[in-house]
Amino acid sequence: MSSNLQLPLFRSVAFRLSLWYALLFAAGTALLLVMGYYMVEREFESKEHEIILSRLKEYATVYQAAGSEGLKQRVLRENKPGDEKAFYVNLVTPQITIPILVPDEWGGFVPERQVGVWRQMEINRIRKNEEKDFALAQVEMPNGAVLQVGRSINTRKALWAPFRRTALPAGLAVALVGLICGTVFAHRAMLPVRQIVDTAQRIISTGNLDARVPTRKYQDDLDEMVRLFNSMLDKNQELIKAMRDSMDNVAHDLRTPLTRLRGSAELALQEGPDSTAAMRDALADCVEESERLLSLLNTIMDIAEAESGTMPLHKETCDLCRLIREACEIYECVAEEKKITLKMELSDCCEAVVDANRMRQVFGNLLDNAIKYTPSGGTVTVLARKEGSLAVVEFCDTGMGIPVEEQPRIWERLYRGDKSRSQRGLGLGLSVVKAVVQAHHGQVTVESAPGKGARFKIALYAKNDDVLSASFAKT
């Protein structure tokens, strides 16, 4: 049972981060305490050394003025052998060593004459044990005698015990408080991540694509991740909805040609084995419907590639006026048959960075759409001009127009308005136009009203640098 309870705890990123931060904080605190301990120890020792050197100078002056007896009286008056802070005073003459005062702390230790080894007026350390050292300084007098003054230094003993009593519990308390506070703060900070996980699990378990991660008022990295995750869910929901709508439309539009294929085949089979002409007609119908199906599927694939950004584009600087003239030459006969006037109002040069073949497809679709929905005696006008860094192309007709409520939907795949149901077509022309134009980082819009015709406007960048600048501006 305990292992089952511990497993989710250690799987928590917040707890692991808090544990690591608590350990690092405890290690840093311990390092600071140790550094503080040694700094305080050095400061204490420095003070002790200053006192010893000061007392050495004082006793040297007394010795020069009053001799060894005067020095002894002064030392014994100021120090007691049993005192822990008593000074060790030793006088080494060329003839004899005179231990003026040896404190009990020194345990009878009397250093010998070290004139050639020990430096004058500097502290020399003699190790006694783990807790105490002897600090000794000496100076050579004018008469050849050496005066030694020392003291027992128990800094480690004085500092280590309080340090151990306070630092260790304080360090453990700091580590524990750091772990608890860090876990609380990390748990709160990781709330967006847990909400993302919960939302993803809810979507997977229920299939509800409307679920979203709650957003906060903060502007940190996790909030940005939440916003991007919600944007991704919105995009996925739109794509799935578009896919479902497309599948419904494809299934609806495929039903008719498939029914015709099957009907033609069944009719040919009923005619008998000798009716070659009927079979030929049936095969011709099957080929025609197959071409229509193939065209439908290829167009849907082109739209999907353009919308996903994977459509291969061979861009180069092209004169759009030339592409428009080529498209108008193709549809000129169709316009004449319907007695529609086809006009071109083109500037001298209207260049843009485009894929020429894809742009021919765009112009052809818009021109075919304009002629198809313009009644006999109407006019279709194609305009091309430069507007700053943009190349603008417009297709205007005097046809039936598009209702305002239908205008946002005309770009959807396989969508056909009620008034266009009587016209033959797949309902993919405008979807191809929008997908290809957006793949060129351009924009296509429509202005229309019922009975007043329609105006389709395409804006493309004239230079490749303009395309890059617009891309960076959007990001």
C-alpha positions as CSV (number, residue, x, y, z in Angstrom):
1,M,0.0,0.0,0.0
2,S,2.8,2.5,0.9
3,S,4.6,1.9,-2.4
4,N,1.3,2.6,-4.2
5,L,1.0,5.9,-2.4
6,Q,4.6,6.9,-3.0
7,L,4.6,6.1,-6.7
8,P,2.3,9.0,-7.8
9,L,4.2,11.4,-5.5
10,F,7.5,10.6,-7.0
11,R,6.0,10.7,-10.5
12,S,4.9,14.3,-9.9
13,V,7.2,16.7,-11.6
14,A,6.4,19.4,-9.1
15,F,7.5,17.2,-6.2
16,R,10.7,16.2,-7.9
17,L,11.6,19.8,-8.7
18,S,10.8,20.8,-5.2
19,L,13.0,18.0,-3.8
20,W,15.9,19.0,-6.0
21,Y,15.5,22.7,-5.2
22,A,15.2,21.9,-1.5
23,L,18.4,19.8,-1.6
24,L,20.2,22.5,-3.6
25,F,19.0,25.1,-1.1
26,A,20.1,23.0,1.9
27,A,23.5,22.4,0.3
28,G,23.9,26.1,-0.4
29,T,22.8,27.0,3.1
30,A,25.3,24.4,4.6
31,L,28.0,25.9,2.4
32,L,27.2,29.4,3.6
33,L,27.2,28.2,7.3
34,V,30.5,26.5,6.9
35,M,32.0,29.5,5.3
36,G,30.6,31.7,8.0
37,Y,32.0,29.3,10.7
38,Y,35.5,29.5,9.2
39,M,35.3,33.3,8.8
40,V,34.3,33.8,12.4
41,E,37.1,31.4,13.5
42,R,39.6,33.3,11.5
43,E,38.4,36.6,13.0
44,F,38.6,35.2,16.5
45,E,42.1,33.9,15.9
46,S,43.2,37.3,14.4
47,K,42.0,39.1,17.5
48,E,43.8,36.6,19.7
49,H,47.0,37.1,17.7
50,E,46.8,40.9,18.0
51,I,46.4,40.5,21.8
52,I,49.4,38.2,22.0
53,L,51.6,40.5,20.0
54,S,50.5,43.5,22.0
55,R,51.2,41.7,25.2
56,L,54.6,40.6,23.9
57,K,55.6,44.2,23.1
58,E,54.4,45.3,26.5
59,Y,56.3,42.6,28.4
60,A,59.4,43.3,26.3
61,T,59.3,47.0,27.4
62,V,58.9,45.9,31.1
63,Y,61.8,43.5,30.8
64,Q,64.1,46.2,29.4
65,A,63.1,48.6,32.2
66,A,62.9,46.3,35.2
67,G,64.7,43.1,34.3
68,S,63.5,39.6,34.8
69,E,62.3,40.1,38.3
70,G,60.2,43.1,37.4
71,L,58.8,41.2,34.4
72,K,57.9,38.2,36.7
73,Q,56.1,40.4,39.1
74,R,54.1,42.1,36.4
75,V,53.2,38.8,34.7
76,L,52.1,37.2,38.0
77,R,50.1,40.2,38.9
78,E,48.1,40.1,35.7
79,N,47.8,36.3,35.2
80,K,46.9,33.3,37.3
81,P,48.1,29.8,36.2
82,G,44.7,28.3,36.6
83,D,43.0,30.9,34.4
84,E,42.1,29.5,30.9
85,K,43.0,32.9,29.3
86,A,46.3,33.2,31.2
87,F,49.4,34.1,29.1
88,Y,52.4,31.8,28.8
89,V,55.6,33.8,29.4
90,N,59.0,32.3,29.0
91,L,62.5,34.0,29.1
92,V,65.3,32.2,27.4
93,T,68.8,33.6,28.1
94,P,72.0,32.3,26.6
95,Q,72.8,30.7,30.0
96,I,69.4,29.5,31.3
97,T,65.7,29.2,30.5
98,I,63.4,31.0,33.0
99,P,59.7,29.9,32.7
100,I,58.1,33.0,34.3
101,L,54.5,31.7,34.0
102,V,53.3,28.3,32.6
103,P,49.5,28.1,32.7
104,D,47.8,24.9,33.7
105,E,46.4,24.7,30.2
106,W,49.9,24.2,28.8
107,G,50.4,21.0,30.9
108,G,54.0,21.8,31.7
109,F,54.9,22.4,28.1
110,V,58.0,24.7,27.8
111,P,59.2,25.5,24.2
112,E,62.9,25.6,23.7
113,R,64.8,28.4,22.2
114,Q,63.8,28.7,18.6
115,V,65.6,31.8,17.5
116,G,66.7,30.5,14.1
117,V,63.4,28.7,13.3
118,W,60.7,31.0,14.6
119,R,60.2,34.5,13.1
120,Q,60.3,37.5,15.3
121,M,57.0,39.2,16.3
122,E,54.9,36.7,14.4
123,I,52.5,34.1,15.6
124,N,53.8,30.5,15.6
125,R,51.2,27.8,16.0
126,I,51.8,24.6,18.0
127,R,49.1,21.9,17.7
128,K,47.9,20.5,21.0
129,N,44.8,18.5,20.0
130,E,41.7,18.6,17.8
131,E,40.2,21.5,19.9
132,K,43.2,23.6,21.0
133,D,46.3,25.1,19.7
134,F,49.2,27.0,21.3
135,A,49.9,30.4,19.7
136,L,53.4,31.6,20.6
137,A,55.4,34.7,19.6
138,Q,58.9,35.7,20.5
139,V,61.3,38.6,20.2
140,E,65.0,38.7,20.8
141,M,66.2,41.3,23.3
142,P,69.3,43.5,22.9
143,N,71.1,41.4,25.6
144,G,70.6,38.2,23.6
145,A,67.7,36.9,25.6
146,V,64.6,35.7,23.9
147,L,61.2,36.6,25.4
148,Q,58.3,34.3,24.5
149,V,54.6,35.1,25.1
150,G,51.9,32.7,24.1
151,R,48.3,31.7,24.8
152,S,46.1,28.6,24.5
153,I,43.6,29.1,21.7
154,N,40.4,27.0,21.9
155,T,38.4,28.7,19.0
156,R,37.3,25.3,17.7
157,K,35.9,24.3,21.1
158,A,34.3,27.7,21.7
159,L,32.6,27.8,18.2
160,W,32.0,24.2,17.2
161,A,29.6,23.2,20.0
162,P,27.2,26.1,19.5
163,F,27.5,25.8,15.8
164,R,26.6,22.2,15.9
165,R,23.7,22.8,18.3
166,T,22.2,25.5,16.1
167,A,23.3,25.0,12.5
168,L,22.3,21.3,12.1
169,P,18.7,21.8,13.4
170,A,18.4,25.0,11.5
171,G,19.7,23.4,8.3
172,L,17.2,20.5,8.6
173,A,14.4,23.0,9.3
174,V,15.3,25.1,6.3
175,A,15.4,22.0,4.1
176,L,12.0,20.9,5.3
177,V,10.4,24.3,5.0
178,G,12.0,24.7,1.5
179,L,10.6,21.3,0.5
180,I,7.1,22.1,1.7
181,C,7.0,25.6,0.3
182,G,8.6,24.5,-2.9
183,T,6.1,21.7,-3.3
184,V,3.2,24.1,-2.8
185,F,4.6,26.7,-5.2
186,A,5.6,24.2,-7.8
187,H,2.1,22.5,-7.5
188,R,0.5,25.9,-8.2
189,A,2.9,26.7,-11.0
190,M,2.3,23.4,-12.7
191,L,-1.5,23.8,-12.6
192,P,-1.6,24.7,-16.3
193,V,0.2,21.5,-17.2
194,R,-2.2,19.4,-15.1
195,Q,-5.1,21.2,-16.7
196,I,-3.7,20.4,-20.2
197,V,-3.4,16.7,-19.2
198,D,-6.9,16.6,-17.8
199,T,-8.3,18.3,-20.9
200,A,-6.5,15.9,-23.2
201,Q,-7.7,12.9,-21.2
202,R,-11.2,14.2,-21.2
203,I,-11.1,14.7,-25.0
204,I,-9.7,11.2,-25.5
205,S,-12.2,9.5,-23.2
206,T,-15.3,11.4,-24.2
207,G,-14.5,12.6,-27.7
208,N,-15.8,16.0,-26.8
209,L,-13.8,18.4,-29.0
210,D,-15.3,21.5,-27.3
211,A,-13.2,20.9,-24.1
212,R,-10.6,23.7,-23.5
213,V,-8.0,24.4,-20.9
214,P,-9.0,27.3,-18.5
215,T,-6.8,30.4,-19.1
216,R,-5.3,32.6,-16.5
217,K,-4.6,36.3,-16.4
218,Y,-0.8,35.8,-16.2
219,Q,1.5,36.2,-19.1
220,D,4.2,33.6,-18.4
221,D,5.5,30.7,-20.5
222,L,2.9,28.2,-19.2
223,D,0.1,30.5,-20.0
224,E,1.4,30.9,-23.5
225,M,1.6,27.1,-23.8
226,V,-2.1,26.9,-22.6
227,R,-3.1,29.5,-25.3
228,L,-1.2,27.6,-28.0
229,F,-2.8,24.3,-26.8
230,N,-6.3,25.8,-27.0
231,S,-5.5,27.3,-30.4
232,M,-4.3,23.9,-31.6
233,L,-7.6,22.4,-30.3
234,D,-9.5,25.1,-32.1
235,K,-7.6,24.4,-35.3
236,N,-8.1,20.6,-35.0
237,Q,-11.8,21.1,-34.3
238,E,-12.1,23.2,-37.4
239,L,-10.1,20.7,-39.5
240,I,-12.2,17.8,-38.2
241,K,-15.4,19.7,-38.9
242,A,-14.2,20.6,-42.4
243,M,-13.2,17.0,-42.9
244,R,-16.6,15.7,-41.8
245,D,-18.4,18.3,-43.9
246,S,-16.2,17.5,-46.9
247,M,-16.8,13.8,-46.5
248,D,-20.5,14.4,-46.3
249,N,-20.4,16.6,-49.4
250,V,-18.1,14.1,-51.2
251,A,-20.4,11.3,-50.3
252,H,-23.4,13.3,-51.6
253,D,-21.7,14.4,-54.8
254,L,-20.1,10.9,-55.5
255,R,-23.5,9.2,-55.1
256,T,-24.8,10.6,-58.4
257,P,-21.8,9.7,-60.7
258,L,-21.5,6.3,-59.0
259,T,-25.2,5.6,-59.6
260,R,-24.8,6.6,-63.2
261,L,-21.8,4.3,-63.5
262,R,-23.7,1.4,-62.1
263,G,-26.9,2.2,-64.1
264,S,-24.9,2.4,-67.4
265,A,-23.2,-1.0,-66.6
266,E,-26.5,-2.7,-65.7
267,L,-28.2,-1.3,-68.8
268,A,-25.4,-2.6,-71.0
269,L,-25.6,-6.0,-69.4
270,Q,-29.4,-6.2,-69.9
271,E,-29.0,-5.5,-73.7
272,G,-27.4,-8.9,-74.2
273,P,-24.0,-10.1,-75.4
274,D,-24.6,-9.0,-79.0
275,S,-25.4,-5.3,-78.4
276,T,-21.9,-4.0,-79.0
277,A,-23.1,-0.4,-79.6
278,A,-24.9,-0.3,-76.3
279,M,-21.8,-1.6,-74.5
280,R,-19.7,1.1,-76.2
281,D,-22.1,3.8,-75.1
282,A,-22.1,2.4,-71.5
283,L,-18.3,2.3,-71.5
284,A,-18.2,5.9,-72.7
285,D,-20.5,7.0,-70.0
286,C,-18.4,5.1,-67.4
287,V,-15.2,6.9,-68.7
288,E,-16.9,10.3,-68.5
289,E,-18.1,9.7,-65.0
290,S,-14.8,8.3,-64.0
291,E,-13.1,11.5,-65.3
292,R,-15.5,13.6,-63.3
293,L,-14.8,11.6,-60.1
294,L,-11.0,11.8,-60.8
295,S,-11.2,15.5,-61.3
296,L,-13.2,15.9,-58.1
297,L,-10.7,13.9,-56.0
298,N,-7.7,15.7,-57.6
299,T,-9.2,19.1,-56.8
300,I,-9.9,18.1,-53.2
301,M,-6.3,16.9,-52.9
302,D,-5.0,20.2,-54.3
303,I,-7.0,22.2,-51.8
304,A,-5.8,20.0,-48.9
305,E,-2.2,20.5,-50.0
306,A,-2.6,24.3,-50.3
307,E,-4.3,24.6,-46.9
308,S,-1.7,22.5,-45.1
309,G,1.2,24.4,-46.7
310,T,2.6,21.4,-48.6
311,M,1.5,22.4,-52.1
312,P,4.7,22.6,-54.3
313,L,5.0,26.1,-55.7
314,H,7.5,27.1,-58.4
315,K,7.5,30.8,-57.8
316,E,9.0,33.3,-60.2
317,T,8.3,36.9,-61.2
318,C,5.5,36.8,-63.8
319,D,3.5,39.4,-65.6
320,L,-0.1,38.8,-64.4
321,C,-1.5,40.7,-67.5
322,R,0.0,38.0,-69.7
323,L,-1.6,35.2,-67.6
324,I,-5.0,37.0,-67.7
325,R,-4.8,37.4,-71.5
326,E,-4.1,33.7,-71.9
327,A,-7.1,32.8,-69.7
328,C,-9.4,35.2,-71.6
329,E,-8.3,33.7,-74.9
330,I,-9.4,30.2,-73.6
331,Y,-12.8,31.5,-72.4
332,E,-13.5,33.9,-75.2
333,C,-15.4,31.3,-77.3
334,V,-17.5,30.4,-74.2
335,A,-18.4,34.0,-73.6
336,E,-19.3,34.5,-77.3
337,E,-21.7,31.5,-77.2
338,K,-23.5,33.0,-74.2
339,K,-23.4,36.5,-75.8
340,I,-21.4,37.9,-72.9
341,T,-19.0,40.8,-73.4
342,L,-15.5,40.0,-72.1
343,K,-13.5,43.1,-71.3
344,M,-9.9,43.6,-70.1
345,E,-8.6,46.7,-68.4
346,L,-4.9,45.9,-67.8
347,S,-2.0,48.1,-66.8
348,D,1.2,48.1,-68.8
349,C,3.0,45.9,-66.4
350,C,1.6,44.1,-63.3
351,E,4.3,41.7,-62.0
352,A,4.1,39.4,-59.0
353,V,6.1,36.5,-57.5
354,V,3.8,33.5,-58.3
355,D,3.6,30.0,-59.6
356,A,2.4,30.7,-63.2
357,N,0.5,27.4,-63.6
358,R,-1.3,27.7,-60.3
359,M,-2.2,31.3,-61.0
360,R,-3.6,30.3,-64.5
361,Q,-5.8,27.8,-62.6
362,V,-7.0,30.6,-60.3
363,F,-7.8,33.1,-63.1
364,G,-9.5,30.3,-65.1
365,N,-11.7,29.3,-62.2
366,L,-12.8,32.9,-61.5
367,L,-13.3,33.6,-65.2
368,D,-15.4,30.4,-65.6
369,N,-17.4,31.3,-62.5
370,A,-18.1,34.8,-63.8
371,I,-19.2,33.6,-67.2
372,K,-21.3,30.8,-65.8
373,Y,-23.4,33.0,-63.5
374,T,-23.7,36.0,-65.9
375,P,-26.8,36.0,-68.0
376,S,-26.8,36.5,-71.8
377,G,-26.1,40.1,-72.7
378,G,-24.1,40.7,-69.6
379,T,-20.5,41.8,-69.2
380,V,-17.4,40.3,-67.5
381,T,-14.5,42.7,-66.8
382,V,-11.0,41.7,-65.7
383,L,-8.8,44.5,-64.2
384,A,-5.2,44.4,-63.2
385,R,-3.1,47.2,-61.6
386,K,-0.4,48.0,-59.1
387,E,-1.2,49.3,-55.6
388,G,2.1,50.0,-53.8
389,S,3.8,46.7,-53.2
390,L,0.7,44.8,-54.2
391,A,-0.5,43.5,-57.6
392,V,-4.3,43.6,-57.7
393,V,-6.5,41.6,-60.1
394,E,-10.3,42.0,-60.1
395,F,-13.0,39.9,-61.8
396,C,-16.3,41.8,-62.1
397,D,-19.5,40.5,-63.6
398,T,-23.1,41.6,-64.0
399,G,-24.6,38.3,-63.0
400,M,-27.1,37.2,-60.3
401,G,-24.9,38.2,-57.4
402,I,-24.3,36.4,-54.1
403,P,-26.5,36.9,-51.0
404,V,-24.7,38.5,-48.1
405,E,-25.4,35.5,-45.8
406,E,-23.9,33.1,-48.3
407,Q,-20.7,35.1,-49.0
408,P,-18.6,33.6,-46.1
409,R,-19.6,30.1,-47.2
410,I,-18.7,30.3,-50.9
411,W,-15.1,29.4,-50.1
412,E,-16.0,26.2,-48.4
413,R,-15.4,22.9,-50.2
414,L,-18.3,21.5,-52.2
415,Y,-20.6,24.4,-51.1
416,R,-23.1,25.5,-53.7
417,G,-25.7,28.1,-53.1
418,D,-29.3,27.5,-53.8
419,K,-29.3,29.6,-57.0
420,S,-26.3,27.8,-58.3
421,R,-27.7,24.3,-58.0
422,S,-28.9,24.4,-61.5
423,Q,-25.4,25.0,-62.9
424,R,-23.1,22.1,-63.6
425,G,-20.1,22.0,-61.4
426,L,-18.3,20.4,-58.4
427,G,-18.5,23.4,-56.0
428,L,-14.7,23.4,-55.6
429,G,-13.7,26.3,-57.9
430,L,-13.7,29.1,-55.3
431,S,-12.1,26.8,-52.7
432,V,-9.2,26.2,-55.0
433,V,-8.9,29.9,-55.6
434,K,-8.7,30.8,-52.0
435,A,-6.3,27.9,-51.1
436,V,-3.9,28.8,-53.9
437,V,-4.0,32.5,-53.2
438,Q,-3.3,32.0,-49.5
439,A,-0.5,29.6,-50.4
440,H,1.1,32.6,-52.2
441,H,0.6,34.7,-49.0
442,G,-2.0,36.7,-50.8
443,Q,-5.6,37.6,-50.1
444,V,-8.9,37.1,-52.0
445,T,-12.2,38.9,-51.2
446,V,-15.6,39.2,-52.7
447,E,-18.1,42.1,-52.9
448,S,-21.6,41.3,-54.1
449,A,-25.3,41.9,-53.7
450,P,-28.2,40.0,-55.2
451,G,-28.9,41.2,-58.8
452,K,-25.9,43.5,-58.9
453,G,-23.2,41.1,-59.9
454,A,-20.0,40.2,-58.0
455,R,-16.5,41.6,-57.7
456,F,-13.7,39.1,-56.8
457,K,-10.4,40.9,-55.8
458,I,-7.0,39.2,-55.5
459,A,-4.0,41.0,-53.9
460,L,-0.6,39.4,-54.4
461,Y,2.9,40.7,-53.4
462,A,4.9,42.1,-56.2
463,K,8.3,41.0,-54.7
464,N,9.5,38.0,-52.7
465,D,10.9,40.4,-50.1
466,D,7.4,41.7,-49.5
467,V,6.2,38.1,-48.9
468,L,8.9,37.5,-46.3
469,S,8.1,40.9,-44.6
470,A,4.4,40.0,-44.5
471,S,5.2,36.6,-43.0
472,F,7.3,38.1,-40.2
473,A,4.6,40.7,-39.6
474,K,2.0,38.0,-39.1
475,T,4.2,36.0,-36.7
